[in-house]
């Protein structure tokens, strides 16, 4: 999609769909909407009188212009009350509008980023991201192929040309971020048969080559040489060989320090011998959403080129039951040398991440972030609204949470009191891999904390936010790409001026 910031009126812009905004407190169109209303012979004014709910937040209404202006149709998007409106709500509203845009097969779209209760720079990013994210479609496996409806061009109007160059740069950045979220969504939406560990490694390698990242893909024998025994214990029940993806981005050659982004890459999770119930098991193809989020973030970072050094580590495996699968009661080792008692083979993601955290420290990473669909307990605690965060370092955790807030993603820090560690103590090993149902999201995080050690670390549990079961705002049904925007923002926040 091409994006062009233009100075001047929207009345004369030739486009398929023009998006304007109105609030719930407005009795008549104001600002740019008033100009459009005049061109449409007061149709919007009459609608506001007949339908006061027109300006309610999230409302989308369509007017056909019937030749009264160059735009074929006008979408009226309700912003609600000015005091309650912010950039994230604008992003969600544009997602709603995007579905109407796609429905009418609009190739050229125009809107404005001034005269809104959001500062123009924030509005530009939110409008572009919301439109691209909301227009996302995944129909690769449909046999009756319909032409994919794509927005080809977006015009963003501003009153004066003074900010044009800076807003154009923001729009370019927002486009990269949104397209990288959609890249992650694609990976997660594929079925497990098409997103095996080997397939995921191929996607990562191709992406790295396209955008100039240094990529190394480790096969099983190489993973074994690294003594990643916890990782291999998970993989041993599957016929699909595990893969370890490692990407390196060096944006600051003057510094030797690296921050590691680590993502869980379980491409299908049956639960292993501790087999999951059949209901909902089809959704376990999404258990690699954390790894996909890391790959999507690196795709954007490679293009935005922040002055920071990053490692991306994604251990990929299937968790399957078989005669060779790990069993409850087994004791295994790990790259860190810690022994682990397996009490539940469905608590497998933390085993991969434990070795990945150790490997990141081995490579010299001085800060760690891991992201994973780790626990159903996090879904119970926070639902599908917010991702859970556990950390061993207040300053680093605040940095991650700040990046989430800046990007518009909701995250909430969970407590990590020492008392919770009692639940993962084992009578026969250094740790056990599950502390049971009580505080399950916390004890899973504290299991990982044992491998992060003293290195500043934060864990993001996206089990409840990685997918959605119906269209909502800029998230169509399916994979959301949760965490991608936060990781990109974190990289930008860490960049040297």
HELIX and SHEET records of a PDB file:
HELIX    1   1 UNK A   31  UNK A   39  1                                   9    
HELIX    2   2 UNK A   43  UNK A   50  1                                   8    
HELIX    3   3 UNK A   52  UNK A   55  5                                   4    
HELIX    4   4 UNK A   82  UNK A   84  5                                   3    
HELIX    5   5 UNK A   87  UNK A  103  1                                  17    
HELIX    6   6 UNK A  120  UNK A  134  1                                  15    
HELIX    7   7 UNK A  161  UNK A  163  5                                   3    
HELIX    8   8 UNK A  164  UNK A  189  1                                  26    
HELIX    9   9 UNK A  192  UNK A  194  5                                   3    
HELIX   10  10 UNK A  197  UNK A  211  1                                  15    
HELIX   11  11 UNK A  220  UNK A  225  1                                   6    
HELIX   12  12 UNK A  229  UNK A  235  1                                   7    
HELIX   13  13 UNK A  281  UNK A  288  5                                   8    
HELIX   14  14 UNK A  289  UNK A  304  1                                  16    
HELIX   15  15 UNK A  349  UNK A  362  1                                  14    
HELIX   16  16 UNK A  376  UNK A  382  1                                   7    
HELIX   17  17 UNK A  394  UNK A  407  1                                  14    
HELIX   18  18 UNK A  418  UNK A  424  5                                   7    
HELIX   19  19 UNK A  440  UNK A  452  1                                  13    
HELIX   20  20 UNK A  484  UNK A  494  1                                  11    
SHEET    1   A 6 UNK A   2  UNK A   7  0                                        
SHEET    2   A 6 UNK A 153  UNK A 158  1                                        
SHEET    3   A 6 UNK A 108  UNK A 112  1                                        
SHEET    4   A 6 UNK A  17  UNK A  23  1                                        
SHEET    5   A 6 UNK A  73  UNK A  80  1                                        
SHEET    6   A 6 UNK A  60  UNK A  64 -1                                        
SHEET    1   B 8 UNK A 214  UNK A 218  0                                        
SHEET    2   B 8 UNK A 243  UNK A 250 -1                                        
SHEET    3   B 8 UNK A 309  UNK A 319 -1                                        
SHEET    4   B 8 UNK A 258  UNK A 269  1                                        
SHEET    5   B 8 UNK A 365  UNK A 372  1                                        
SHEET    6   B 8 UNK A 456  UNK A 461  1                                        
SHEET    7   B 8 UNK A 387  UNK A 391 -1                                        
SHEET    8   B 8 UNK A 411  UNK A 413  1                                        
SHEET    1   C 3 UNK A 331  UNK A 332  0                                        
SHEET    2   C 3 UNK A 340  UNK A 341 -1                                        
SHEET    3   C 3 UNK A 431  UNK A 432  1                                        
SHEET    1   D 2 UNK A 467  UNK A 468  0                                        
SHEET    2   D 2 UNK A 478  UNK A 479 -1                                        
END                                                                             
